[in-house]
Structures are given as C-alpha cells and as structure tokens.
Amino acid sequence: MRRPDAVVLDLNAASEIAAVADGVGAAHVRIAERRSAWAAGAAVARRDWLFCLAAGDVPQEGWIGAIEAFLAGASGPGLGRARRGGALPARAAVLWERLAGAPQVRAGDLVHRALVRGPRLPRSLRPARLDARISAPRRPNRKQ
C-alpha cells in the first residue's frame, strides 16, 4: 500500500469524514483518543514532516513557500509553529514556549515524525517560527 501525502484523523468515526478523505485521496484514520492523534497520523503518512491542522483550519496565502523555506533550513528533526489568530493569552503562550519549550504538538505545527512518537516533546525543543498564518473558523456566539 502506498502511503498518502494527506491523512485525516477522525475521533468521532463519522462516515462523512471518511467520505471526504476518500474523495480527496487522503488516508482516513480513526483514533481512540485525542492525545494520540498526531502519532497516529505520523504512523501512516508518507513524508517525514507533518503539517498538523485542526478541523476547519485554513492555511493562508504563502503557506507552501513558508514550509519550503523552513525545511530548506532544517538540519534535523524540529518544530515550526505557524501563527494563528488569537487573543493576548494565546500570543503570550507562544512567547513562553519559545523560552521554556513546547510541551506537545498542536494544530498549526510543522513537525518531524520522529518527535511525535511519544506523548510529549523533548523539553529542550524550542519551536521556531513558521512564517505562515492559519485561520480557524469562528465559533458561533452562543448567547441565550
């Protein structure tokens, strides 16, 4: 079996998600729990580097060039973190992770498959800035 370039991870085992994955030529992987998701994707992906996205994420213009530039400068396994729209607490968390290290892979990360095998990233790993932007869908305001 040929390994796919794209992998769709599915926590809910929805048949609609499997149909979409099949329609675009991606592998569909059902996962039992969220914390093992990136490792499950890495196990079936064809490439060594994974660009992790959450449901509804939309990479903005220039993301392919940003990934190519990051990979051209990579000297081994590493972690690049794309910018996501967010409030001040999210931005503060990004700054903290650059100083203290990133505890785990999250949506918007470009990560080498060797780093997602365990439950946590190595303490010494500092995420580099991936010069790409991710837009996530807005959640509806639930006023009652």
N, C-alpha and C positions, 0 to 999 in steps of 0.2 A: 504494500500500500504506500502510495506517495504521501509524504507529509504535507499538510496545507500551509499556505502563507498566512491565512487568517483562521483564527479559532474563536468561536462564540461559546462562552461559558454560560450555563443555564442552571440557576439554583432552584427554579420552580418547575422544571421539567415540562414546560409548556410546548405543545405541539406547534404553535405558531412560530416560536423561536427556532425550532428545528427546521421548519419550512423556509424561513428567511435565510438561515445559514446555508441550507442546501441550495437555495436559489442564487446565492452569490458565490458558491463554490468554497465555502468555509467549512471547517470541521465543526461539529456540534458536540460539546462535551457537557454532560450533566454532572453537577458537583453536589456533594452531600452537605458541605458547609462552606461558608464564605471565606474563612481564613485559609482554606487550601486551594482557592480558585486560581491564583496566578501559577502555582506549581502544577496544577492540572493542565493548564494551558501550555506551559513550557514543555510538558511531557509529550505533547503531540505536535507542537509547532516545528516547522521545517528549519527555521533560522535560529541563530544563537541569540539574537537580540529581539526583545519583545517590547512592543509599544502597547501599554496597558490602557484601555479605555473603559469607562463605565457606560451603562445603557444610556443612550441619548447624547453622549459626548460628540462634539463636532470639532475636529481639528480645523483651525483657521488657516487662511491662505499662508503659504510659505512653510508649512509643517514638514513637507518632504525634504526640502532643502536644509531645514534645521536638523533633521535626523541624519542626513548625509554628512553634514559638517561635523556633527557630534561624533559619528562613527569614524570619520577620517582622522580625528584627533585622539580616538580611544586607543590606549596602549594595552588594554586588557579588560577583564570584567569591570563594569562600573554601573553607575546610575545617573541618568539625566532626568531632570524634573521639569516638565512643561509648566508654563504659567496658566493658572486657572483664575477666572474672575472670582472675586471674593471680598469679603469684608476684612477689616483690620485684623481680627483674630487669626484668620487664615494666613494673612501675609506675615504676621508675627511668628506663626508656627514654621513657615518656610525659612525665615531667618534663623530661628533657633536650630532647625535641623542642619543648616549649613555649619553651625558651630559645634553642635553636640552629636550629629549623626542622625540618620533617618532610621526609625525603628522597623519599618516594614514598607513593602512596595504598595503603592496606591495608584489609583487611576490618574493618568497623565504622566506616568513614568516610562522612560525608555530604560530597560534593564537587561543585563545579560542573564541568560537562563541559568548559569551556574549560581547566581545569587538568590534565586527564588526557590531553591530546593528545600531550604529549612524554613522554620516558622518565623524567623526574624533575620534581618540583615545583619552583617558583621558590624559591631559597634564602631569600628574605625572608618566605616564607609560614610563619606560626605556626599550628598547629592550635588551634582553640577547643574548649572542652569542650562536647560534645553531651550534654545531661542525659538520656541513655538508656543502658541496660545491655544487653549482648549475652551470652548464654550459649552456649558452644560445647559440642558433645558431648564427653563424656570418652572418651579413647582407652583401650582395654583395656590393662591391665598385662601386659606380655609377659615374665613370668618363665619361665625354662627350667630 
